[in-house]
Amino acid sequence: MSGSDNSQRPQRQSLVRVISSVFASMFGVQSSRKHEEDFVHGKASTYIAVGLVATVLFVLAVWGIVQLVVRVAQPT
């Protein structure tokens, strides 16, 4: 009886798998199989939170690189 209970309960995805899925989606290399798996096993709120954090980190990284380039390019 316990074997059939586990097969009907959807698996939860690990945080590492969610992060890798979000980054793959951000770069446009997510496979359709993984995309479908995310919808079946994933929780929307987890993907939204990881996506927002990844977007903020990306924007901060671009801002930091621009600041570095502007500092280096300015004559002293």
Beta strands, then each sheet from edge to edge (+ up, - down):
end
